[in-house]
Amino acid sequence: MIFTLGKAVIMAFLQRLFVRAVLAALFICIAVVAQRTYLSYRDFAEVEAAQNTLQSRIDEQRLELRELEEEKQRLMNDFSYYEQLGREEFGMIKKDETVYLVPLP
């Protein structure tokens, strides 16, 4: 009888130990999955931020390209634009013009 009672106590102890081991393994699995999910979310957020930065740079470059294309068309088709650039950027004058320099106060 004593041997049977000891066997029952040992079996109950082993069952509790098994349940605890299963719960610990389940907790570890959940922790690993949560950590990986967090890391992949953090990586996703970094990639998304980088993508947004690159997209804004692409938009800026497209705008600059459009402006350069418009200036190219003006240079190809509008001679008065050449005259305007020469006067404003390089201080050029026409052949028969007189330039008056006014000193600043």
Rosetta blueprint (number, residue, H / E / L):
1 M L
2 I H
3 F H
4 T H
5 L H
6 G H
7 K H
8 A H
9 V H
10 I H
11 M H
12 A H
13 F H
14 L H
15 Q H
16 R H
17 L H
18 F H
19 V H
20 R H
21 A H
22 V H
23 L H
24 A H
25 A H
26 L H
27 F H
28 I H
29 C H
30 I H
31 A H
32 V H
33 V H
34 A H
35 Q H
36 R H
37 T H
38 Y H
39 L H
40 S H
41 Y H
42 R H
43 D H
44 F H
45 A H
46 E H
47 V H
48 E H
49 A H
50 A H
51 Q H
52 N H
53 T H
54 L H
55 Q H
56 S H
57 R H
58 I H
59 D H
60 E H
61 Q H
62 R H
63 L H
64 E H
65 L H
66 R H
67 E H
68 L H
69 E H
70 E H
71 E H
72 K H
73 Q H
74 R H
75 L H
76 M H
77 N H
78 D L
79 F H
80 S H
81 Y H
82 Y H
83 E H
84 Q H
85 L H
86 G H
87 R H
88 E H
89 E H
90 F H
91 G L
92 M L
93 I L
94 K L
95 K L
96 D L
97 E L
98 T L
99 V L
100 Y L
101 L L
102 V L
103 P L
104 L L
105 P L
